[in-house]
Amino acid sequence: MSIAGGLPLAVERARVHRCDALQIFTKSSNQWRARTLPPAEIAEFRDKVERASIGPVVAHASYLINLATMEPVLRERSLLAFGEEIDRAEALGLLGVVIHPGSYTTGTEDEGIRLVADAVRRVLRERPRGRALVILEHTAGQGTSLGWRFEQLARMIDHLDGDPRVGVCLDTCHLWGAGYDLASEDGYQATFDAFERLVGLDRLRVLHVNDSKKPLGSRRDRHEHIGRGTIGRAAFRRLVNDTRFGALPMILETPKTEGRGPTSVDKDPLDVRNLRTLRALMARTRNGRQ
């Protein structure tokens, strides 16, 4: 949900949509600078989350951050910005920060993976008493982006000696783009069998639930409304009824209705449609209908 008008309004937007979980940006996703969060706004946000019984709540890190870069200035900027993201999540009482591992624009894949792990280690080491998690997001694999294969995520975690403050976020659109076939029953089972074997289901903390505009294996990240893309409804029916994931937050990142007022908390028709689709898939199974 958008934080336009202040962080507490994001909670109001989640509440009117009857959301159980919430993801926000705690600052502009495409700017390095972040405004200071006033204590009163932090307190109001936390109070609204508690009153609405929404949880967990997670932040998504800025898209500018690249933990895999070897370029000194960009790397230092990324580390400082990522540390700030963790501090803001800590202050707001969030589960953690979802972050794309980054791209190795120079060097090798192995060097990039080690740089990601070194960045996470530094940020966590500087905050030894923190509780907010670093949640590495699986990517679609465009260009030299890292984290699109489960093996890459596993190597990052291995470099961190299995730090318990490091989790993983899986995105259905990204999985599909990376070549993991969620649409077929066998492909769905094989995908999560591989994840369990290589990373471990205990590392999975967040699911992003999005259809895809692009075909299987495209290595493109183009989100589409649920059931209107190339993944199809069958995959989402399996996902929302998979008992292994019943306690995990499932976050929609599907397109929003354009032209809405920046401080509006009214229902977004597109969010309503996507939520209705997913809830109906759950209801059909519970009622014994397909």
C-alpha positions as CSV (number, residue, x, y, z in Angstrom):
1,M,0.0,0.0,0.0
2,S,1.1,3.6,-0.7
3,I,2.4,5.7,2.1
4,A,1.3,8.9,0.4
5,G,0.0,11.3,3.1
6,G,2.0,9.5,5.8
7,L,2.7,6.0,7.0
8,P,-0.5,5.7,9.1
9,L,-2.6,6.1,5.9
10,A,-1.1,2.9,4.5
11,V,-2.6,1.1,7.4
12,E,-5.9,2.7,6.7
13,R,-5.7,1.6,3.1
14,A,-5.0,-2.0,4.2
15,R,-7.8,-1.9,6.7
16,V,-10.5,-0.9,4.2
17,H,-9.4,-3.7,1.9
18,R,-9.7,-6.2,4.7
19,C,-6.0,-7.1,4.5
20,D,-4.3,-9.5,6.9
21,A,-0.8,-8.4,6.0
22,L,0.9,-5.3,4.6
23,Q,3.9,-4.2,2.7
24,I,5.1,-0.6,2.4
25,F,8.0,1.5,1.3
26,T,9.1,3.5,4.3
27,K,10.5,6.1,1.9
28,S,10.4,6.9,-1.8
29,S,11.4,3.8,-3.7
30,N,13.4,5.8,-6.3
31,Q,15.3,8.3,-4.2
32,W,18.3,8.0,-2.0
33,R,17.2,10.7,0.5
34,A,14.6,9.8,3.1
35,R,12.7,12.2,5.3
36,T,13.1,11.7,9.0
37,L,10.1,9.9,10.6
38,P,8.7,11.9,13.4
39,P,8.1,10.0,16.6
40,A,4.4,10.9,16.6
41,E,4.0,9.4,13.1
42,I,5.9,6.2,14.2
43,A,3.6,5.9,17.3
44,E,0.5,6.4,15.3
45,F,1.5,3.9,12.7
46,R,2.3,1.2,15.3
47,D,-1.0,1.9,17.1
48,K,-3.0,1.6,13.9
49,V,-1.3,-1.7,12.9
50,E,-2.1,-3.1,16.4
51,R,-5.7,-1.9,16.3
52,A,-6.4,-3.2,12.8
53,S,-4.8,-6.6,13.8
54,I,-2.7,-6.5,10.6
55,G,0.5,-8.5,10.6
56,P,3.1,-9.2,9.7
57,V,4.0,-5.9,8.1
58,V,7.2,-5.7,6.0
59,A,9.0,-2.9,4.1
60,H,10.4,-3.2,0.6
61,A,13.8,-1.6,0.2
62,S,14.5,1.2,-2.4
63,Y,15.1,0.0,-5.9
64,L,18.3,2.1,-6.1
65,I,20.2,-0.2,-3.6
66,N,22.6,-2.6,-5.2
67,L,24.4,-4.9,-2.7
68,A,26.3,-6.7,-5.5
69,T,28.0,-3.7,-7.0
70,M,31.8,-3.4,-7.0
71,E,31.7,0.3,-7.8
72,P,32.9,2.0,-4.6
73,V,30.7,5.0,-4.5
74,L,27.5,3.1,-5.4
75,R,28.4,0.4,-2.9
76,E,28.9,2.8,0.0
77,R,25.7,4.6,-0.9
78,S,23.8,1.3,-1.1
79,L,25.1,0.1,2.3
80,L,24.2,3.3,4.0
81,A,20.7,3.4,2.5
82,F,20.2,-0.3,3.3
83,G,21.2,0.3,6.9
84,E,18.7,3.2,7.1
85,E,16.0,0.9,5.7
86,I,16.7,-1.6,8.5
87,D,16.6,1.2,11.1
88,R,13.3,2.5,9.9
89,A,11.8,-1.0,9.9
90,E,13.1,-1.5,13.5
91,A,11.5,1.8,14.6
92,L,8.2,0.9,13.0
93,G,8.2,-2.6,14.5
94,L,8.2,-4.4,11.1
95,L,9.1,-8.0,10.5
96,G,11.9,-7.0,8.2
97,V,13.0,-5.5,4.9
98,V,12.5,-7.2,1.5
99,I,15.4,-6.4,-0.8
100,H,16.6,-7.5,-4.2
101,P,20.1,-8.8,-3.9
102,G,21.4,-6.7,-6.8
103,S,23.3,-7.0,-10.0
104,Y,27.0,-7.6,-10.6
105,T,27.7,-5.1,-13.4
106,T,31.3,-6.0,-13.3
107,G,33.1,-9.1,-12.0
108,T,31.7,-12.6,-11.8
109,E,28.6,-14.2,-10.3
110,D,30.6,-15.7,-7.4
111,E,32.1,-12.3,-6.6
112,G,28.6,-10.7,-6.7
113,I,27.2,-13.3,-4.4
114,R,30.0,-12.7,-1.9
115,L,29.5,-9.0,-2.1
116,V,25.8,-9.4,-1.3
117,A,26.6,-11.6,1.7
118,D,29.3,-9.1,2.9
119,A,26.8,-6.2,2.7
120,V,24.2,-8.1,4.7
121,R,26.8,-9.1,7.3
122,R,28.0,-5.6,7.8
123,V,24.5,-4.1,8.2
124,L,23.5,-6.8,10.7
125,R,26.8,-6.6,12.6
126,E,26.3,-2.9,13.1
127,R,22.9,-3.6,14.6
128,P,23.6,-6.6,16.9
129,R,20.5,-6.1,19.0
130,G,18.1,-5.5,16.1
131,R,15.1,-7.8,15.4
132,A,14.2,-6.7,11.9
133,L,15.0,-9.3,9.3
134,V,16.9,-9.0,6.0
135,I,14.6,-10.8,3.5
136,L,16.3,-11.6,0.2
137,E,13.9,-11.5,-2.7
138,H,14.1,-14.1,-5.4
139,T,14.4,-12.3,-8.8
140,A,13.3,-13.0,-12.3
141,G,16.9,-13.1,-13.6
142,Q,17.0,-10.1,-15.9
143,G,20.5,-9.1,-17.0
144,T,23.1,-9.9,-14.3
145,S,20.7,-9.7,-11.4
146,L,21.4,-12.2,-8.7
147,G,19.0,-14.4,-6.7
148,W,17.1,-15.8,-9.6
149,R,18.2,-19.4,-8.9
150,F,17.6,-21.1,-5.6
151,E,21.3,-22.1,-5.7
152,Q,22.4,-18.5,-5.6
153,L,20.2,-17.6,-2.6
154,A,21.6,-20.7,-0.8
155,R,25.2,-19.6,-1.5
156,M,24.4,-16.1,-0.1
157,I,23.0,-17.7,3.1
158,D,25.9,-20.1,3.4
159,H,28.4,-17.2,3.2
160,L,26.4,-15.7,6.1
161,D,26.8,-18.9,8.1
162,G,23.0,-19.4,8.1
163,D,22.4,-16.2,10.1
164,P,18.8,-16.5,11.6
165,R,18.1,-12.9,10.8
166,V,18.2,-13.6,7.0
167,G,15.0,-14.8,5.3
168,V,13.8,-15.2,1.8
169,C,10.8,-13.8,-0.2
170,L,9.5,-15.7,-3.2
171,D,7.6,-13.8,-5.9
172,T,5.3,-15.9,-8.2
173,C,6.0,-13.6,-11.2
174,H,9.7,-13.8,-10.6
175,L,9.6,-17.6,-10.2
176,W,7.8,-17.9,-13.5
177,G,10.2,-15.6,-15.2
178,A,13.2,-17.5,-13.8
179,G,11.8,-20.8,-15.3
180,Y,10.1,-22.3,-12.3
181,D,6.8,-23.8,-13.6
182,L,4.1,-23.0,-11.1
183,A,1.3,-23.7,-13.6
184,S,1.4,-27.4,-13.7
185,E,0.9,-29.6,-10.7
186,D,4.2,-31.4,-11.2
187,G,6.1,-28.1,-11.8
188,Y,4.6,-26.6,-8.7
189,Q,5.7,-29.5,-6.5
190,A,9.1,-29.6,-8.1
191,T,9.6,-25.9,-7.5
192,F,9.0,-26.1,-3.8
193,D,10.8,-29.4,-3.4
194,A,13.9,-27.7,-4.9
195,F,13.5,-24.7,-2.6
196,E,13.2,-26.9,0.4
197,R,16.2,-28.9,-0.5
198,L,18.5,-26.0,-1.4
199,V,17.3,-23.2,0.9
200,G,14.8,-24.6,3.3
201,L,11.1,-23.7,3.9
202,D,12.0,-22.4,7.3
203,R,13.8,-19.5,5.5
204,L,10.6,-18.5,3.6
205,R,9.1,-15.4,5.3
206,V,7.1,-13.6,2.6
207,L,5.3,-14.5,-0.6
208,H,4.6,-11.9,-3.3
209,V,1.6,-13.1,-5.3
210,N,1.5,-11.7,-8.9
211,D,0.6,-13.1,-12.3
212,S,3.0,-12.4,-15.2
213,K,2.7,-10.6,-18.5
214,K,5.7,-12.6,-19.8
215,P,6.0,-16.3,-20.6
216,L,7.7,-19.0,-18.5
217,G,11.5,-18.6,-18.5
218,S,11.5,-15.1,-20.0
219,R,13.7,-13.7,-17.2
220,R,11.4,-10.6,-17.3
221,D,9.7,-9.0,-14.3
222,R,6.3,-7.8,-15.5
223,H,3.5,-8.1,-13.0
224,E,-0.1,-8.8,-14.1
225,H,-3.5,-9.1,-12.4
226,I,-4.2,-12.5,-10.8
227,G,-5.5,-15.0,-13.4
228,R,-5.0,-12.6,-16.3
229,G,-1.5,-13.4,-17.1
230,T,0.5,-16.4,-18.4
231,I,0.7,-18.2,-15.0
232,G,-3.1,-18.7,-14.7
233,R,-5.4,-19.3,-11.8
234,A,-4.5,-22.9,-11.1
235,A,-1.1,-22.0,-9.6
236,F,-2.7,-19.5,-7.3
237,R,-5.3,-21.9,-6.2
238,R,-2.6,-24.3,-5.2
239,L,-0.6,-21.6,-3.4
240,V,-3.4,-20.0,-1.3
241,N,-4.5,-23.5,-0.2
242,D,-1.0,-24.9,0.5
243,T,-1.0,-25.7,4.2
244,R,2.8,-25.1,4.4
245,F,2.2,-21.4,3.7
246,G,-0.9,-20.8,5.7
247,A,0.9,-18.6,8.2
248,L,3.0,-16.6,5.7
249,P,2.1,-13.1,4.5
250,M,1.0,-13.2,0.8
251,I,1.5,-9.7,-0.7
252,L,-0.1,-8.4,-3.9
253,E,2.1,-6.2,-6.1
254,T,-0.3,-6.0,-9.0
255,P,-1.0,-2.8,-10.9
256,K,-3.0,-0.1,-9.1
257,T,-5.8,2.2,-10.5
258,E,-4.3,5.4,-11.9
259,G,-5.4,8.9,-11.2
260,R,-6.4,8.4,-7.6
261,G,-5.9,11.2,-5.1
262,P,-2.6,11.0,-3.1
263,T,-4.3,10.9,0.2
264,S,-7.2,8.7,-0.8
265,V,-8.0,5.7,1.5
266,D,-11.0,4.5,-0.5
267,K,-11.0,1.0,-2.0
268,D,-8.9,0.6,-5.2
269,P,-11.1,-1.3,-7.7
270,L,-8.1,-3.2,-9.0
271,D,-7.0,-4.3,-5.5
272,V,-10.5,-5.3,-4.7
273,R,-10.7,-7.5,-7.9
274,N,-7.4,-9.2,-7.2
275,L,-8.2,-9.8,-3.5
276,R,-11.6,-11.1,-4.5
277,T,-10.1,-13.5,-7.0
278,L,-7.6,-15.0,-4.5
279,R,-10.3,-15.2,-1.7
280,A,-12.6,-17.0,-4.1
281,L,-10.0,-19.5,-5.0
282,M,-9.7,-20.3,-1.3
283,A,-13.4,-20.5,-0.8
284,R,-13.9,-22.8,-3.8
285,T,-11.6,-25.4,-2.3
286,R,-13.1,-25.1,1.2
287,N,-16.6,-25.6,-0.2
288,G,-15.4,-28.7,-2.2
289,R,-15.8,-27.0,-5.6
290,Q,-13.2,-26.6,-8.3
